[in-house]
Amino acid sequence: MVSTKTPSQLVLNGLLNENPIFRLALSMCPAVGISTTVMNGLMLGIAVLFVQVFSSCTIALIKDYIHPRIRIPTYTLTIATWVTVIDLVLSAYAPVAYKAMGIFIKLIVAFAIITMRLEVFACKNSVNKSFWDGIGMGLGFMFGMVALGFVRELLGMGTLLGYDVLGFRPLLFFALPLAGFFCVGFMMAAFNYIEIVFNRMKKKTG
Amino acid sequence: MKEILRITIGLTVSCLIAALIMGTVLTFTERAKEENERRDVQNTMLALLGYSGSRPAPADLELMPVYRYIVDKKGVKYLGYMIPVKKDGKTGCTLLLIDLSGKMKSRHDLELTPDEATEASARDAAMTSVLKPPTVFTYADSFIIAMLGGKRQAYLIPGEFPGFKTFIKVMLALDPTFTIKGLDIMEQEEDPGLGGEIIQEYFKNQFIDKPYKKVKNLKVVKKPLPVEYRRYLEKSKWKKGMFSPEQIAEIRHKYEDADIYALTGATISSRSVTTGIRNMVKKFAYRTQILDHVIARQKIPAAF
């Protein structure tokens, strides 16, 4: 199944139609566990974006040489290699960024979303298309994490990006892991609702 | 059979390629990484002593590391302290062996300058040359004595203790009477928003200015943090004229004997940090008193 979408469609697809968190419901563990603040969400999003793009391109490049029986181990190996490389390079040449992102990068090896994108998209499409798909998925994941972090940080700690905006802590519950599930559920519902309304309007006008 | 062979070879080759890539990157980045870590520790130490970009460290500030070893001499255990000493106007290193009752066993001068002593392999080589086998030694820890104008200004002690999730790495600054003067949490992976709050000023600054007498039995209390104390603790948010020097002295004195106020929703993390720091300070004070006693009695020309 070779994709016929243009780059802009691929990016939009990752952000909305196939948003990793709200649509594909993949990588829920990190989404629930890390999305306690906007900054955490953003950092993990950036890290995933890079690993997704690099891994997608690598797999698209070598897809003809991978034995179909061992494709999953190869994907994991590719992701692990990129994660290690990014980890090492950041720690050596960008210590400030590494301090903020270090623990998130190491987490990525086990992310379902990246393996799934390699399996579904990158191993069937060209390098160019896989690149744009990787960008779309990475941005979609980042968008989801930041949205979750926004709600949970504001309601759980009364701050945004570390700045005190409310002056008090409304509900500590939102900072706890359990609240992550609630937030994901409610935001998924909101996401679906907006889509239904959007489609209805489209039908009316078109 | 042919299929199995192809799969095996395929997997082996991919693993080898991945290993090759990772190994190459590692060799290229290792030096830069070590350099970063060293600079990071150095900056943390200076920051704990109160020096930063706007207030650079004075030229006569000296940081003298002391390395502690456990020495096993034919089944008898000794503590080995590698300390910097003054000798003919130069600074060298000497190894003191102290038995468990606090008496000095022997003293060995080492062919080592303090600069060389920062490398673990150089220290090991120098120690092996004076402590002939079958004596074995293992590295325990190290601390740093900050000297300003020939006087002891502070002790810097790196340490590690278990937190709620993983180990928490800290660096403590104590003044010569073992009052806590600074605390920095260097590494932690507690839950963000809960135990992760241990890095916030309103928690970690509670330890500052606690005298040794209080630290010895420091506890955690589950009470809300008083508002004025919180405003006082958040030093980076201070505005000009918010506290007068008298007010600062008053608040400091008022909370000097207070226990540590627990973080909401993270009592376990608060407790582990408090217990960890209490133990670090207690052990350090005990060891340093013994070491100082030995140095004074044996008239060792220590550089600190």
Interface residues (C-beta under 8 A of the other chain):
Chain A: I34 T36 T37 N40 I66 H67 R69 I70 P73 T74 L77 T78 A80 T81 T84 V85 L88 V89 S91 A92 Y93 P95 I103 E153 G156 M157 R169 L172 A175 L176 P177
Chain B: E3 R6 I7 G10 L11 S14 C15 A18 I21 M22 V25 L26 F28 T29 E30 A32 K33 N36 D40 E189 D191 P192 G193 L194 T264 G265
